[in-house]
Amino acid sequence: MIPEYRKQFNQEFSDEKYHQLKNILTEKGGTAPGFRVSESPIFLTKEFEKKLIDASESIISQIKAMPAELLQKAIPENCRVPNDTHQPHFFTIDFGVCKSEDGAIEPQLIELQAFPSLYAFQKVYEETYCEVYPFLSEIRNPMPHETFKNYLKELIVGDEHPENVILLEIFPERQKTAIDFALTEKLLGIKTLCLTKVKKQGRKLYYENNGKLTEIKRIYNRVIFDELDNIPDLTTEFDFREEVDVQWITHPNWFFKISKFLLPLLQHQFVPKSYFLHEFPENENLDHFVLKPLFSFAGSGVNLNPTKEVTDSIQDKENYILQRKVYYEPIFEDINGDFSKAEIRLLYIWRENDERPILLENLGRMTKAAMVNVDFNKKDAIWIGSSNAFFG
């Protein structure tokens, strides 16, 4: 894929430059990334980028046409939060880089979410690649840093003062994505707050800000609500399900509505066939499918080789899907002549009055393992981990 850039990058690459890349990221974020940063960006053609965007636009159109009542069915009753919005503020969509039967490199949909990803980090990551390897600037994302910042500020801070806006997470200092929180604070002037530190008085929420009780008016939500039940002895003053005077960016219900729940409902040549487990047809071969729980994060609970014994033993079959296997194509050559596979996540924002979302950035993930997740790689491999895609 765009061999001239791959060749030049591999020629210029050195361990020193890789350490420089990581050091600059740590310096900019004030903390090191809690996940593995790949040595290399992902190089893809403009033709591939067009396939990605065309598939995304089709999927967005299909979602917009779905009745609101259908999407409401995706929300578990114990996770329903009041004051839902008519559309999400974030939309992210993951595609594997695959090969078609006729040998063309094409995207295949893996997952989609209405949940914020590493927006602030990915912009800085892309810029840092260009600092260390200046030749990359000619194929970088054309959106200027200031435009990117203004989009995010308008979406997350809105008309409020930044001190009345928080990035909400549970034990943020323990999260692998803490560098993104730090970069978001720098970009927008807002504070990161642990859910356990939120104070509630009537319908209003507050937090201690330099010794002063400050009202929270907007929440940039990074808490995955259904994971709270898995934290033992968690004590909070505020429960998501309570009626409060706050604006969610984005509303927690959208985490469930735009999720694996939609995969069996979407149709496109780059969308692998999927079924809810309880609707899996007898004439389909289980060997060709991956089993995924509807509500899981970062690849947890995924079974790449499900058996009938496994699927028969599942009680809540409506909470699982079977998705036709896609095969990531190893086309990203490293300096040793080995090849990595990759996945691209498109990072959109969806402003409240816009008909369609706006594409801001991308997030790449590289692997040599069976699953594209940074936790599933061998420790001594290279060209693996979090990355960024350049299109030329």
C-alpha positions in Angstrom: 0.0 0.0 0.0 1.6 3.2 -1.3 5.0 1.4 -1.5 7.1 4.6 -1.8 6.1 5.8 1.6 6.5 2.4 3.2 10.0 2.1 1.6 11.1 5.6 2.8 9.7 5.1 6.3 11.5 1.7 6.7 14.7 3.2 5.4 14.5 6.2 7.8 13.3 4.1 10.8 15.6 3.6 13.8 15.2 2.6 17.4 16.4 6.1 18.3 13.5 7.6 16.3 11.0 5.3 17.9 12.2 6.3 21.4 12.0 10.0 20.3 8.4 9.4 19.2 7.5 7.9 22.5 9.4 10.6 24.5 7.7 13.5 22.6 4.2 11.9 23.3 5.1 11.5 27.0 6.3 15.1 27.1 3.2 16.5 25.4 0.8 14.4 27.5 2.7 14.7 30.8 2.4 11.0 31.2 3.4 8.0 29.1 0.8 6.1 26.9 -0.6 3.2 28.9 -0.8 1.1 25.8 1.8 0.0 23.2 2.6 2.6 20.6 3.5 1.1 17.2 6.8 1.9 15.6 5.1 2.6 12.3 2.1 4.5 10.9 -0.2 2.7 8.5 0.1 3.7 4.8 -3.0 3.3 2.7 -4.1 4.5 -0.7 -6.7 7.3 -1.4 -8.7 4.5 -3.2 -8.9 2.6 0.1 -9.8 5.7 2.0 -12.7 6.3 -0.5 -13.9 2.7 0.2 -13.8 3.4 3.9 -15.7 6.6 3.7 -18.3 5.3 1.2 -19.0 2.3 3.5 -19.3 4.6 6.6 -21.6 7.0 4.8 -23.9 4.1 3.8 -23.9 2.8 7.4 -24.7 6.3 8.8 -27.6 6.6 6.3 -29.0 3.2 7.4 -28.7 4.1 11.1 -30.5 7.4 10.5 -33.4 5.5 8.8 -33.9 3.2 11.8 -36.9 3.9 14.0 -36.0 5.3 17.4 -38.0 2.5 19.1 -35.8 -0.1 17.5 -32.6 1.5 18.9 -34.2 1.8 22.3 -34.4 -2.0 22.4 -30.6 -2.2 22.6 -30.5 -0.5 26.0 -30.5 -3.0 29.0 -33.3 -1.9 31.4 -30.8 -1.6 34.3 -28.6 0.8 32.2 -31.3 3.2 31.0 -30.4 6.9 31.6 -33.0 9.7 31.5 -33.1 12.6 29.1 -31.9 10.8 26.0 -30.8 12.8 22.9 -32.0 12.3 19.3 -28.5 11.6 18.0 -25.1 10.9 19.6 -22.2 13.4 19.8 -19.7 10.8 18.8 -19.6 8.1 16.2 -16.7 5.7 15.7 -16.5 2.9 13.2 -13.8 0.1 12.9 -12.8 -1.6 9.7 -10.3 -4.4 9.2 -7.9 -4.1 6.3 -8.8 -7.3 4.3 -8.5 -8.8 0.8 -11.5 -9.5 -1.4 -11.9 -12.8 -3.4 -10.6 -11.0 -6.5 -7.4 -9.9 -4.6 -8.4 -6.2 -4.0 -7.5 -4.7 -0.6 -10.8 -3.7 1.0 -12.3 -2.7 4.4 -14.6 -5.0 6.3 -16.7 -3.6 9.2 -15.7 -5.0 12.6 -17.5 -2.8 15.0 -19.2 0.6 15.6 -19.7 2.8 18.6 -21.3 6.0 19.7 -18.6 6.5 22.3 -15.6 8.8 22.4 -12.3 7.3 21.5 -8.8 8.8 21.8 -9.7 12.0 19.9 -7.1 14.3 21.5 -4.4 11.7 21.6 -4.7 10.7 17.9 -4.3 14.3 16.6 -1.2 14.7 18.7 0.0 11.2 17.7 -0.3 12.1 14.0 1.5 15.4 14.5 4.3 13.7 16.4 4.8 11.1 13.6 5.2 14.2 11.3 7.8 15.8 13.6 9.9 12.7 13.8 9.5 11.8 10.1 9.0 15.2 8.3 8.2 13.6 4.9 4.9 12.4 6.3 3.6 16.0 6.4 2.8 15.8 2.7 0.1 13.1 3.3 -1.1 14.1 6.7 -4.7 14.8 7.6 -5.5 18.2 6.0 -7.5 19.4 9.0 -5.5 22.1 10.8 -4.9 21.6 14.6 -6.9 24.8 15.3 -9.9 23.6 13.3 -9.8 20.3 15.1 -9.6 22.0 18.5 -12.5 24.3 17.7 -14.7 21.4 16.6 -14.1 19.5 19.8 -14.4 22.6 22.0 -17.8 23.5 20.4 -19.0 19.9 20.9 -17.8 19.3 24.4 -17.6 22.7 26.1 -20.3 24.4 24.1 -21.3 27.8 25.6 -20.3 26.8 29.1 -17.2 28.0 31.0 -14.6 25.2 30.9 -14.7 24.9 34.7 -18.3 23.8 34.5 -17.4 21.0 32.1 -15.7 17.7 33.2 -14.3 14.6 31.6 -15.9 11.9 33.6 -14.2 8.5 34.1 -14.0 5.9 36.9 -10.5 5.9 38.5 -9.0 7.8 35.6 -5.5 7.5 36.8 -5.7 3.7 36.4 -6.9 3.8 32.8 -4.6 2.9 30.0 -6.0 6.0 28.1 -5.0 8.5 30.8 -2.7 10.3 28.3 -5.8 11.1 26.2 -7.5 12.6 29.3 -4.4 14.7 30.0 -4.3 15.9 26.4 -8.0 16.7 26.4 -7.5 18.8 29.5 -4.8 20.8 27.8 -6.8 21.2 24.6 -10.1 22.3 26.1 -9.2 23.6 29.6 -11.5 21.1 31.3 -10.7 18.8 34.3 -10.8 15.0 34.5 -12.9 13.8 37.4 -13.5 10.4 38.9 -17.1 9.4 39.3 -16.5 8.9 43.0 -15.7 12.6 43.4 -19.0 13.8 41.9 -21.2 15.5 44.6 -25.0 15.7 44.3 -27.4 18.3 45.8 -30.9 17.9 44.6 -30.9 17.8 40.8 -27.5 19.5 40.5 -24.0 17.9 40.4 -20.8 19.5 41.8 -17.1 18.9 42.2 -14.3 20.4 44.4 -12.3 22.7 42.1 -9.4 24.3 43.9 -11.3 24.2 47.2 -14.5 25.7 45.7 -17.7 23.7 45.1 -18.3 24.1 41.3 -21.4 23.1 39.4 -21.1 20.5 36.6 -23.2 21.5 33.6 -21.8 19.3 30.9 -20.2 15.8 31.2 -17.8 14.5 28.5 -18.6 11.0 29.5 -15.8 8.3 29.3 -17.4 5.9 31.8 -18.7 2.7 30.3 -21.9 2.5 32.4 -22.4 -1.3 32.4 -18.9 -1.9 33.7 -19.6 -0.1 37.0 -21.4 -3.2 38.3 -18.1 -5.1 38.0 -16.3 -2.8 40.5 -16.6 -4.2 44.0 -17.6 -1.8 46.8 -18.0 1.2 44.5 -19.5 4.1 46.5 -20.8 7.1 44.6 -23.2 10.0 45.4 -24.5 10.1 41.9 -26.2 7.3 39.9 -26.4 7.6 36.1 -30.1 6.6 36.2 -31.1 9.7 38.3 -32.7 12.8 36.9 -30.1 15.6 37.1 -29.6 19.0 35.5 -26.6 18.1 33.3 -25.9 17.7 29.6 -24.3 14.5 28.5 -21.6 14.5 25.8 -22.5 11.9 24.7 -25.5 10.5 26.3 -24.8 7.0 27.9 -27.7 5.4 26.2 -25.9 5.7 22.8 -23.2 3.3 24.0 -25.8 0.6 23.7 -27.8 1.9 20.7 -24.9 2.1 18.3 -23.0 -1.1 19.1 -22.8 -4.7 18.0 -26.6 -4.7 18.3 -26.7 -3.0 14.9 -24.4 -5.4 13.0 -27.2 -7.9 12.0 -29.3 -5.0 10.8 -26.7 -3.4 8.4 -26.2 -4.3 4.7 -23.2 -3.4 2.5 -20.5 -5.2 0.6 -18.0 -4.2 3.3 -20.3 -5.4 6.2 -19.8 -9.1 7.1 -23.1 -11.0 7.6 -24.1 -11.1 11.3 -26.9 -12.8 13.2 -28.2 -12.6 16.8 -27.3 -15.9 18.3 -30.9 -16.9 18.9 -31.7 -16.2 15.2 -28.7 -18.1 13.7 -29.9 -20.1 10.7 -29.4 -23.9 10.7 -28.0 -23.8 7.2 -25.1 -21.5 8.2 -21.8 -23.1 9.2 -20.7 -22.1 12.7 -17.0 -22.5 11.7 -17.3 -19.4 9.5 -18.4 -17.1 12.4 -17.0 -15.3 15.4 -19.0 -15.2 18.6 -19.3 -11.7 20.3 -21.2 -10.5 23.4 -23.2 -7.5 22.5 -21.8 -5.4 25.4 -18.1 -5.8 25.9 -15.1 -3.6 25.4 -11.6 -4.0 24.0 -12.2 -7.6 22.7 -13.3 -9.1 26.0 -15.5 -12.2 25.7 -14.9 -12.7 21.9 -14.7 -16.3 20.8 -12.9 -16.7 17.5 -13.8 -20.4 17.2 -17.1 -21.0 18.8 -18.5 -24.6 19.0 -22.1 -25.7 19.2 -21.5 -26.8 22.8 -20.4 -23.2 23.6 -23.4 -21.5 21.8 -25.9 -24.0 23.3 -24.7 -23.3 26.8 -25.4 -19.6 26.5 -28.6 -18.7 28.3 -29.1 -15.1 27.1 -28.7 -15.8 23.4 -30.3 -12.4 22.5 -27.2 -10.7 24.0 -24.7 -12.3 21.6 -24.1 -12.1 17.9 -22.4 -14.4 15.4 -20.4 -12.3 12.9 -18.9 -13.9 9.7 -15.2 -14.1 10.0 -13.0 -11.6 8.2 -9.4 -12.2 7.5 -7.1 -9.3 8.0 -4.5 -9.2 5.3 -0.8 -8.9 6.5 0.4 -6.2 4.1 2.3 -3.8 6.3 6.0 -4.7 6.0 8.4 -4.1 8.9 12.1 -3.6 8.7 12.7 -7.4 9.0 10.5 -8.3 6.1 7.7 -9.6 8.3 4.2 -8.3 7.9 1.5 -6.9 10.2 -2.2 -6.7 9.9 -4.3 -3.6 10.8 -7.6 -2.1 11.7 -8.7 1.5 11.1 -11.1 3.4 13.4 -12.7 6.5 11.9 -13.4 9.1 14.5 -16.5 11.3 13.8 -18.2 14.0 15.8 -21.9 14.6 15.4 -23.1 18.1 16.4 -26.6 18.4 17.7 -28.0 20.3 14.7 -26.1 18.5 12.0 -27.7 16.0 9.6 -24.6 13.9 9.4 -21.4 13.5 11.5 -18.0 15.1 10.6 -14.9 13.0 10.2 -12.1 14.4 12.4 -9.3 11.8 12.7 -8.5 8.1 12.5 -7.0 5.6 14.9 -5.0 2.6 13.7 -4.2 -0.6 15.4 -1.5 -3.0 14.1 -1.0 -6.6 15.1 0.7 -9.9 14.2 -1.8 -11.8 16.5 -5.1 -13.4 15.8 -7.0 -10.5 17.4 -6.4 -6.8 16.7 -6.1 -5.7 20.2 -2.9 -4.4 21.8 -3.2 -6.9 24.7 -3.0 -9.9 22.4 0.4 -9.4 20.9 3.7 -11.1 21.7 6.0 -8.8 23.7 9.0 -8.9 21.3 7.0 -8.2 18.1 7.4 -4.9 16.2 5.0 -2.9 14.1 2.2 -3.7 16.6 0.0 -1.6 18.8 -1.7 1.8 18.5 -1.0 3.6 15.2 -2.4 6.3 12.8 -3.3 5.9 9.2 -1.9 8.2 6.4 -3.6 8.1 3.0 -1.6 9.0 -0.1 
